[in-house]
Amino acid sequence: MASKNSLVLTRKISERLFGKENPLGKMVEYDNNSYTIAGVVEDVPLNSHIQFNAVFPMETLIGSPEIFVGWDKGKPATTFVKLYSGILKTNVEEKLPDFLWEKVNKKNEDSGIITEFYLEPLNQIHLFSNVDWDSNSKDGKYVVLLLFIGSLILLIAIINYLFISNGTLTLRLKELSIKNYFGFGESGIRKQIFTESLLLLTFAGVISAIILFVLENEITQLFKADFLSFQLKKSMFLLVITIFAISRITSFIQFVTYKKKVVNASGISSSSQPFLRKKLVHISTLQFCISIGLISSMIIVYMQLNFALHKDLGFAVENIINVSHGSIGAKQKVLIDEIKKLPGVANASASFGIPGLETTANGYQPEGSEQWQMFNALYVDDNFFNTFQLKLLEGRNFREGANSDTKEFIVNETLAKQMNWENAVGKSMNRDGDHEIIGVVKDFHVGLIYSKIPPLIISKEGAGGFYSLSIALKPGETQQTLEQIKSLWNNMMPDVPFNYWFMDTKFESLYAEIKQTATILFLFTSISILISILGLFGITFLLMNSKVKEIGIRKVNGATVFEIVKMLNYDFMKWVAIAFVIAVPIAWYIMNRWLQNFAYKIELSWWIFAIAGIIAFLIALITVSWQTFLAARRNPIDALRYE
């Protein structure tokens, strides 16, 4: 941008303001300043860390040129550094301490304030940022969890397909052996196996693609991302390659199985049936291990997400609107007083920072400490505590009046505990001079609920300098009150747009990702259970076919249907119990590690895994009982003839 009074817009904002007209050179007003449009860029992708609608020159927003040449002035900012090719992140980080010592830390040695820089790869910030205040960063641990669960589902599906197809092939050995005996040849059998595998997987791929396109809107809404329009051609090409590769691999495995199993034209050897049963039982056990792990994980994640959603924030959000604006200076006190006079308004407050959303941080020197420390900070007026219904545990609130208590601080519980102050009231805190602590407020979240509540200092400022106006509305005539506030606002500040949002709606949108994760997790777990049930049906069918002769002999010898069902079910239930014993420690370990990512979390309990085991047991019992019941009712003469 050639001028400090120029800006660049995204295409979406440009079309909203100017339609299809060429916006270059046109003027726009923002925050009482005029800007010339110097360019238009494409809209920023949703998966980008850097989100913006317009780009301003930093000189315009910050003003003083000293900020760009000095080390002791300026506002918090993120600096982007492009490294030369071949230079590693660690190479730069090793030199940062010496660099900062010369530029900053040497002169601040006596104060104890140490400045540190660290580097984060730009492609990792979107999901795995270490910066708590970065609103564009997402929570990568949920993505990792869903990726892990998705991989387990894929593993279940592939294992099911491989072992059931191999089991089916074992039952078809007589057919294939006869074909080979009459000249079909190994190459013909290999082509047949490959063709069958390719057709089956292609059919499954086509059905999957149809389901994706039919449910496109629902999938986009669920994942908040348009997967089908994102590199669609590349995805379809990948699907074709995957189908072909799996077909080749599975057909090769099946052909190797065929080569090992064939003993003569009559088909299966005497050792094949026990081997088949053992193999299918093992895969069934593995399936139930995964299913029990997923069910218990789903319960734990749901409980943790529910705990986070319903955790007390420590301040009121219902019926509170927030109006963010440029500093309104001397009009601030008059505006708030007039708003408070409206019949539908309970209270109003101006602040720099919003509870649960944003704060700043400064260096302070607590009484009794030689070291300076960084603490979160909120700058508020005297109505702030009443507007957000914050609870004072010790001391008093700020007194009314623009110039009263501007040299006093209120701290939160965490700060008092961190400083080991049994009675914090009366202590002092150095920040451009000593400030007396006049109160201790009950802890409330100053950031998102994922983060631990940090030490916080609340100070009162004089009129002006605030960028956020919070208004607590009385329940009832909300829309009418909003119209009255808007009218009052427009009369006092006609040049500043009245843009507001509800606090509860804002928090609901912020934590919508949690609800979305819970929904996706439930869907994934349901899919895994469904795949396990289908696989169990197939495995049970193959096992029942391998036991046809045994069942027939038992029935001829007088065994009842109930006795046969009981016998067959016992084997399955035994392996479900073994799967439970294997799955629980693994699931407990993984989920306990996952919960360590949260500052506030639930406690793992034995009943969670007991419920998962009971669900898996019932699924197995119902699925297996149906198949064993059908097998047990078969005519024993037909069963013996089968062999």
PyMOL commands that set and color helices and strands:
alter all, ss='L'
color gray80, all
select helices_A, chain A and resi 11-18+58-62+65-68+89-105+122-128+140-171+173-181+185-214+216-223+232-261+272-309+331-340+384-387+413-418+478-492+503-510+512-546+548-556+561-595+606-632+636-642
alter helices_A, ss='H'
color red, helices_A
select strands_A, chain A and resi 6-10+27-30+33-41+54-55+320-324+345-352+360-366+373-380+392-395+408-412+428-430+434-441+456-460+468-473+500-502
alter strands_A, ss='S'
color yellow, strands_A
deselect
rebuild
show_as cartoon
